[in-house]
Amino acid sequence: MANPKTLVAYYSLSGTTRSLAQQLASTLQADLEEIVPVRRQRRGFMTYSRMAWAAFTRASMPVQPPAHAIGNYDLVVVGGPVWVGRVASPVRAWLKANALAPSTRFAAFVTLSGSSPEASLAELDQLAGRAATARLAIADRDRKARRDTDQVADFVRKLSPLRLAA
């Protein structure tokens, strides 16, 4: 039996979600796909304001086509930051533009500053067209202080049987 293929797709503006996605991809021996808006975003007040408004209104912003063929993966792990309690707009756009095959397994992760992750995780399920088989929510402060080790390990453990069963 061939090894199941796993893709970790993520969007990050500040770098917090990027570091988590890189860790997950490395641990899972997965390919890594950065979700890149067509118009590059610079950090700053105006960018954060536009991004927060887009998330609040559930607007999608154009994103570049994926570098990987999504249909070639048995498991796709998608993540991004929580903005005003919602999925970041680039993640929303990416999932809308890249429908997962019915047989593709799906997992979700988010990073957040303070708002509750439940609504954004439910929104990821809706956008993916299925419930995530595993979910991970990491507070930025815990990620930066490296207090997320147990949570990440638990998430990876939940995904390991999925990788073996494919």
N, C-alpha and C positions, 0 to 999 in steps of 0.2 A: 504494500500500500504506500502511495506517495505521501510525503509529509504535507499536511494541510498548510495552506498559505494564509498568513495573517497580515492585515494592513492596519496600521495605526494612522488615522487621519486627524489633524488638529489645526486649530487656528489659535494664534497667540499674538497679542499686541505688546504686552509688557515683558514677555519671556517666561513667566511663571508656568503657563500651560505648556510651552515648548519644552521646558526641562522635564516636566512630568511625562509628556509624550515620548521624548527621547528615552527616558528610563523604561517606560512600558515597552517600546519597540525593542530595545536592547534585551530586556528580560524575556520577552516573548519570541525573540528572534524573528521579528516582523519587519516588513517594509514600512517606511515612514513617508507619509504624504503631508506636506504643509498645505493648508488651505490658504490661498493667496488671493486677496481682493485684486480686481483689475487695476484699481487705483490704489497705489501703495499708501498706507496710513503712517503718518508720523505721530509720535507721541506729543501730546500737548492738550491744553484745555479745549480748543475747538474740535479736535479729533475726538476726544472723549465725549464731548457734548453731542456731536453728530452720531457717534456710535451708540450712545445711550438712547437717543431719540429713535434711531432705526430699530433698536432692540425693543423699545417700549411699544412702538407701532407695529412690530413684527414685520418690518420691511426687510426685503432681501437685497443685498448689494451684489453686483456682478463679481464673480470670482473666476479665476483662470481655470481652464480645463485641467483635470487631474493628470499627473505624470504617470500614474499607474492605471491599468485597466481594472476597474473595480470588479467586474464580472469574473476575474481570475482568482478571487479570494474566497476562502471558506468562512473566514471570520473577519469582520470589519469593526474596528474599535474607533469610535468617533468622539472627539472632545473639544472643548473650548471653554472660555470664561463665561460666567454668569454676569449678565449686564442687566441692571434694574429688574432682577428676578427672572430674566428670560434668556433664551439661547442667543449667543452672539450672532449678529446678522450674517457674517461670512459662513458660519457653520450651517445656518438655516439655508442659505443659498446653495451651498455645496450639496446638502442632502436632497434638496429639491431637484437639482440638476443631475444627480447621480443616484438614480434609484437602485436599491439593492435587489439582487436576484432573490426569488422566493426561498431558495435553499441556503442563502448566505446568512450566517449567524451574525448577530449584532450585539455590541456592548458599548456602553457610554461612560464618559468621565467628564467632570467639570471642575473648574477651579473658581473660587469665589472669595470676595472680600468680606461680605457680611450678610448678604441676603440668603434666604433659604434656597437650597438646591432642588427641592421637590418639583416645583413647577417647570423648571428648565429641563430636568431629567424626563418628566412626562412629555414635554414638548419634543425632545429628541426622539422618544418612542414614536410619537405621532408622525414626525417627519420621516422616520425610517420605515414606517408602516408596520411596525411590530414592537413588542416589548423587549427591552434589552435583557439579555440573559445574565448580565452582571452590570452593576453600576458603581461608580466611584465619585465621591465629592470630597475635594480637599480644600480647606481654607488656605488662602495665600500665606497667612502668618505661620501656619503649621508647615507648609511647604518650605518656606524660607528658613525656618528653624529646624528643619529636618525631623519634625515630629510626625511625619506621615508614613513612616516605614511599615507599621503594622497594617494600616489601611491598604497600602499599595500591595503588600504581600498577599493579603486576603483577596483582593481583586484578581490578582494574577492566578491564585489558586483556583478561583471560580472559573477562570478561562481555560486552565490547563486541560480539564476533561473535554471541553469543547474542541480543543485542538486535536486531541487524541481520537475523538469519535468521528472526525470528518473523514 
